[in-house]
Structure formats: C-alpha cells, structure tokens
Amino acid sequence: MNPLRKAVDSWFGRGEASITIPPMDGAFRPNDLLDLAPLSLEAPAPDCLAATSHGVVVSSDRSLLSVDRSGGAELASFETPISALAGLPDGGAAVALIDGRIVFVGGEHGGTTVQKNLEVACITALAPASDGTLFVANGSAKNGPGAWKRDLMEKNASGSVWRVDPRNGAYTRLAGDLAYPYGLVEDAGSVVVSESWRSALTRISPGGDGRKEPALENLPAYPSRLSRADDKSIWLALFAPRSQLVEFVLSEDRFRRRMIREIDADYWVAPCLRSGATPLEPTQQGGVRQLGVLKPWSPSRSYGLVARLDPAFRPATSLHSRAHGRRHGVTSCLMVGNQLYFAAKGDGVVAARSYEGLTP
Amino acid sequence: MTIGEWAGRLRYRYVPDHVVGEVLGRRWTDNVIPVTLLVALTLYLAAAIPNFISVGNINDTARQIGEFGLIVIGMTIVMLAGGIDLSVGSNFALANVTALALINVAKWPVEAAIAATLGVGALVGLINGFLIGFLRLRAFLTTLVVLTLIRAFVDLLLEAYSVRIASSDVESPLWDFVGAGSVLGAPFSFVLLIVTAIVAHFVLTRLRIGWRLMAVGGSRRAAYNAGISVPRTVCLTYVVSGVLSALAGTLYAARLSGAGPDTGIGLELTAVTAALIGGNSVGGGRGSVGKALMGAIIVSLLLNGLVRLGLPNGASSMVVGAVLLIAIAIDVRWIRWRHSLRAKVYVSPAYLALPAAPLFVSDPSSPYAMNDRLRDVEVIGLGEVDGPEDVILDLDDNVYCSLRQGEIVRFLAPDYTKREVYAHVGGRPLGMAFDRDGSLVVCIAGMGLYRVNNLRKVEKMTAETNRSRLSIIDDSRMRLADDLDIAPDGKVYFSEATIRYGFEEWVVDALEGRGNGRIIRYDPATGVTRTIIRNLLFANGVCMAHDNKSLLFAETWGCRISRYWLEGPKEGTAEVLIADLPGYPDNINRGSRGTYWLGLAGTRTPSYDMAMTMPAFRRRMARRVAADEWLFPNVNVGCVVHFDENGGVLESLWDLGGENHPAITSMREHRGFLYLGGVTNNRIGRIRLAGADPDWTGQSSYWGNRR
C-alpha cells in the first residue's frame, strides 16, 4: 500500500476519500408501507417500545404509555425523561432514565433501582440476557442521549456495552470504543449491537475483553434499536438516512468544527428525526418542491425505515416512509404476534400493521 | 477573525479563480502550446547559434518560410475540411520542373509560365479532389498514389529536360524579383505568404465558403443535412492546396533555378507536421490559418536550426518525425483534457460574508416574524401553469404569467377560469412589464429583451450589450435576462442575473456566490444597449421608484435591496437600501400608497450562510457531491415583504409550511389584491390586502389611467 495514496486520495477526493453511500436497493427497496400502517397512538416523542404484561408499552419523554389501550393510558411516570426501555421475560420492564439510573417496573425486580454508574451516562438501549442480567448500551462517554447529533458530528467512537445485574447493581463492561451503540439483542450467547455512526451491526462475544466482529455492515441509514420476533428473525429500526452531503460534511473538519461551535444543533447539516420543521434548517438542491410536490426520492435529512433481518442478520425486507412521508425518525420497532409496532419519534406516532404479505 | 481567515478572505478577493475556467473555455487557448513552443524554440536557437538573429539569416529563413508556409496553408485548408493531401511534395517538384522548363527551355514569358504552372498545380488538385470528393475514395491512399504518380512523372520530365534547364539562362527582372526580390525589406515570398494568409483567413472566417468548409470538416453528415454540397467543398480544398503547392514550387524555381530528383522529397510529412503542431486538428473542423503560419514557422526554424547546429544528415528527419508524433498526441489528448479540466475548474466559489440575518423565527416583534397569512390564498390555474415566474395584470384585470414552456399565458377576468396563450415567445420568459402603449415587455432567459405588442406580435428589443474590456467570456450576449422596469422616457432597465451561467444552471451560480450579475439599460429611441452596473450578486428584481428618480434592484445571493440614482446629486451611483434581508430577494414591484412589494424566494439558513464564507468547502462540495445533494438555501418557504420608500419594512406575509406557496418569486398588487407567482409553482395565488388602495393598479401608477 502506497503511503502517499491516502494523502493524494484525500486531496482529490477519490479512492478511500470519495463520498459514497450504499443505495436503497435490494432488501432496502423503497416503499410506503410505514405511511400506510394504521395509527395506534400519538404522543410527543414516542421512543422505545417493549412488550410487557401490560401489553405493548412505549416510552415518551417521562412517561410509559400503553399502546394497546386506546388513548395511550399512562402506566408510569418518572421525574426525568426515559432514554431506553426493555421488556423483561417475566412481564416487567426495565426503564433507563437520562440521569443514568435504571428503574425496574413490575415483574420480579419491580421497584428496584440500579444507581447510576459514572462511566455509563448515556444509556441508549437495554436488552434482557438469558441469565437474568441486563445488557446496557452506553451510547457515548462524552455526550448524553439528547446530544446524539453532536456525538456524530464530533466523530466519536466512545460508546460501550455493559452487563448489569439487577440483584446487586453491579456493572460489568463487555466492550468499548463503539461508535454510538443504539440497540441490543442477545444472539446465541453473544450480544449484537447496532453501531449507529458506523452504520453497522457488531457482534460482541462473551468474555473479558469483548471480541468484536461485524454482523452486518454498509447499512444505508443509521441503525438504532433491535428486537427479536417469535420466528427468530430480527427487526431493526433505522432512525435517519445517511446522505452524501452529511458524509461530505463529516470529511470537512474545518466546516464541521465551525458548525458545532457557531450554529444551533437544530440547524446543523446533520441527520435528524424530522426535517423541515423550520425554514432555518439546511436544505438540499434536490429537495426543492417542484410544482408544489416534494418528490419522495428527493434527498432528505430524515426518513422512516424499519428492516427485517433473517436470523443470520442478513437484510430480508424493509418498510419505508420516504422524503414526503409522515412517519420519520423510527427509533424502535417490535414484532408482537403478527403485528409490527414501530415508534416514529420524529413525527410523534406509534403505528402497527400486520406483517402478512411482507415476506420477501 | 483569525489570521488564517483574514488571509483566506484576501486570497478569494484578489485571486481570480474563475478566470482559469473561462480561459479554458475559449477557442484561442488552443494556441497556447504552439505559441509556447515557438517562443521557447526561438530563445533556445538564439542562445545556441551565434548570428541566428542576424539580418541575413532572418532574411534567408523568411524566404524559405514563405515557400513552405504556402504549402502548409494549403494543407491546413484540406485538413480543415477533414482530408489530407500527401501529394503536395511531388506537386511542388512538378511545379518546379514545369516553371523551369517553360521559362528556361520553352522561353515562355514569365507571366504566362507562372499562370501555366499554377494551372498544372490546380489540375493535380482537381484530380485529387475529384477522386476524393466525388468518387469518395480515401484521402490518405488517393493522395499517396497521386504522390507516387506525379513523382514518377517528374522523373520522366527531369530525364528529358534537366540538362537543357541547367544549361540555359534567363534574363528576366520579373523572374529575378520573384526569386530574390524584396518588398519593403521583406523577401517577396514571405510577403506573398502573408498576403495569402490574410486572404485565406478572411475567406475561412468571413465568407460563406469558409464556413461551409469548416462545417464539412466538423461533421460531414451534419453539413450534408444542412444542405451543403460536401463533394464540391471537399474537391475545392484539394484544388486550393494544389495551386498553393504550385505557387511554392514556382517560388522555389525562381530562387534556385535548379531541377533535381530530390526536390520536395518528404515535404508532405513536414507540411503535415507543421499544420498539426500549430494546433490544427487532424480530424477537421478545428484550426485556422494563423495556426498554420505558426506551425510553418516552428518547423522551419527547427529544421534551419538543426542544420546550423551541424546535426548529421538523418537527424533532421528524425526530429520531424518525433515532432509529428508529439503533435498527433497533443491533438488527440488536448481537447479532451481541456474540456475535463474546464469542467472541474469552471465553478469557482467566492468568499461572501452576509450581515447577520434578522431573527424572523424566534423574534415575534420582528417585521419579518413568520406568520400564516398566505395560508388562505385563493388559487388560480392550479395545475395548468408550469412555473409562473412573474405575474402582471392589465387594466381589464386579466392576469398574465410567464411560463417555463416559453409561453405567456393569460387568465381572463373576472373569474380567472378561462386561460389562453397570449403569446409564444420561446426561451424561458421571466420578468414582465407593460409599456406606455400597452405592449408587454419581457425578459427571456437565453434570448434577451423582447416585446409582445398590442397585436400579440413578438419583437426583439435587444440581445446584446457593450462588451466589457477585461471580460474573458463574451459578456456582450445575454444569458439570463431576469427582470425589468420601464422609465417614463421609455428606457428599459433590466437585470441579467449572471453572465457565467444559463437559466438551467442558476443553482451553480448560487454555489459560486460571486458578483456575476448586472443591470443593463436599453433605450428604444436610439436602440443603444449599455451595461450600467456590474458585479452584482445575482441581479434580480428591478423596479422604478414611485418618483421615477431612482431604480430599486435586488441582489439575490447578497440578500439586499439597493437604489440606483437616475438623476439628482447622486446620479449614477448605487446605495444599499435594505442590507440584511432574512431570505433571498426576487422581484420587486410597486404597491399602492407609495410602498413596494418584494418576493423572498427562500430563507437564509445558518449553515448556508456559513458555507458562503468557506469557498474551498463549496468548491470541494461541487466536485465530490452529486448536484442534487448540494447544500442549498431553503427555497421551500415563501414570503412577501412590504416596504416603504426608505427601506423600512412594514409587514411580511409568510406561508409557514410552504404548503400553498413555496418559493414566491413575484407578486403584483392590483385593485386591492396581491397576485403571487413562483418559478417552481404550479399555480398563481391571489390574496385580498387589508390596508391597500382598492383602486390602485400598476398600469395607472406608471402610465396614468389611459387605456
């Protein structure tokens, strides 16, 4: 390998330094299935879904809401916003709060609170392990869950995955140096984590130093929560699309730093859960409305995407809400029975649809 | 500001990046290589050979160049039409023998002998031309065969006449003058070459036959389809080449009076080399007589220099061969390289720091504060119009709009459900205004300033302005005439958004953010068009002030409105009226009660404002990111701003979500209503104005209440 190659490539913007993103094709062929799903619940910011003894619940800001019951009855509320949620096998739920605590609701450990670990300040996902412990994803060592955009723009890879024992509150670190782990699922003794800023799923093997190997790479969007269906297939929510412009900005260090320093995060050239909220947001040339219509394929900083992976973590099919859709920023999805629930945080919507007819 | 930023600002202010792309876009850049070569060669030979630049040597060389240059011009003319003439060398030798035989042996008068010699050359050319042009034989093979045949014929002639030529003597001052005479100190043959070159250049660039010849060389098929007689044109080039070769042969005969078997051997290769190294294309259609001359001088100097440097015999042929190879390589690579380099460097973003934008989102007390007042707009012609950039109303309340298809469509009052094409003007009509007699004056992108008169006849007003002295691209033509207004004396003031891009590429001009726009004045009384303001950041809306003493104009990328004084103490100067708009201004029009309306086609965004201060970032973006993905101002949210004579903003009308009226580019107040147009919309909007004068119309404001 020519040592000059990298410098030359980055100067001319070719080779390794060329700006490319995987196309939405194959299993990721666009459709409008998310927009066609019947509405279950409208809430300010529905984030994480879980199946509990109360049916399907969703976290929204400080509350846990029932999705199945009409009107979204509040099941529990907390003093700080919820950052992650997991349904436990015993019917209870584990709730992570943005201050770093994990509170157990219902079930065997109901009422238990695992106190904050100083090294785990950004809990983005929880998942029950088969041995009764809980996997915890810590998105970043530098930023809280609300500052994910900053974490991406700082190009951090400081996240980690932990195991916590609800009985004694002891944390064990499984792996570090992850680029914003944002979803977890246990798979054959190991844990698979979605690394958002790498647009990849990574398998972390059990053991002391947590050997990491890729499970799925080159996703066309930033992955978040993972869940497993009864048929062992995996459902993956992808919360924002990758775009050539954002990848370009990530490669432009001076612009990126000035942007972080001088501009409000809402107006950054960065992915988001819902774009077009104010006219101060950046737009792209292809995103110009023509004859009153926003084309579904126009470049957008937000998108709705849920993917079904087979048990070997290969993409099988996907459901979309495209640029003109109203179900953007899906941070969580869950298959219960034959119903696929998803929480579009960007548009404040939880919806569900049967999975019939979606098999590839 | 850090020192780095300050240096960057200076660099982008004073280094004219955009010039590189513009230079590469001009055809005369093809001359760069031959000129460099010529200068370098001359300098080298002058340094290496003593007395190289002496009067005697220059005279000698010039006389040889005179003969050789004629052949190269002939060769170039053949090559311009897409052919090649290899028979020039033997034709040259034939002319030499013919002239000498007629004058020395047959004792013809010199004039008659020269005429006959030229006739023989023309005949050889005609044979070539007939075979290649009319019988469509391959030029290369045909002229190669003719070369051999003529050479054999010359050998026969030499056998018969060479002794008698050598043994006789001619007493003719005219013949001596042709061979050794001077005109104003310059050798006769060189003067003849210059005269021939001027005539040939005039014919090629100014006469119909020259254009046809170039067209045939550029594309035979297209030339044929255009009705040009390809065989005749091709044939003619060989005749010209034959005559010029014969002329060169005659000069040679007069100079040396000797006929040998090696006369003109290898001359065809030298001539092709000269034509190519001058920058003429071997494929035809591209080249000039100037290039031919330059090539002839380069090759002559080179050969002459090699002889003087004392290189062994075969070396000069070798050098000619090498130069030919290089010339062919350059010919093949140059054009492609030039185009790809130009595509890379033409877009050259500039440094543009805008003043801080008003807080139109977060500050409700700002006159620009966002509201939903345009949400209740009535819609006219929904889905029936494609991009009504401008709207205007006549005194009968009919609405006219300029559409993408090159049409001006009108909707008839009072209910605006019936539509008709008022006029098909072509191009992309943009801004419109009615003049005193009710003609509709239109700015048309890609065409210029046009008028649709009362009888709906379309007439050109102007499409050309004065060329700036230092502009590299031809800025006399109009690429993107945008908006106009008419003064009481009939003078039309109109904007040209950018001189570097056409309408389809206006987005690239946004990325560039350089002052490429201008305001132009057309005076119908004298027919004179003059550029009055230059270097504007996308000159857009133009509006006469209510008192007609000044002109308001908008600069879209500059986010500002300026006033240009037409009379009074500040006549001829411009001053900024509103410096910090929250968005990108488009058209400006008069409103009732002495006010003005301004369309904001989009809003400023912090990210784009920052990118405008980072030209290198934008340049890399333009090269590495697909155009659809480029960072762009937000043109999905429209706004109309109402301001007074002093630039004070009275109110603004927004469409918050951009649902009803994204991208407002124009608006007209008319009898208490405001009519809205948008360059990317499929509708015209109409909204009742609360505080407006219900009787006010634009027409009466400009021309009084006459019909």
Interface residues (C-beta under 8 A of the other chain):
Chain A: G13 S18 I19 S243 Q244 L245 F248 E252 R254 F255 R258 M259 E262 I263 D264 Y267 W268 V269 G276 T278 P279 L280 E281 P282 T283 Q284 Q285 G286 G287 V288 R289 Q290 L291 G292 L294 S298 P299
Chain B: V361 M370 G383 D386 G387 V507 G602 T603 R604 T605 P606 S607 Y608 M610 A611 M614 F617 R620 M621 R623 R624 V625 A626 A627 D628 E629 W630 L631 F632 P633 N634 V635 N636 V637 G658 P662 A663 T680 N681 N682 R683
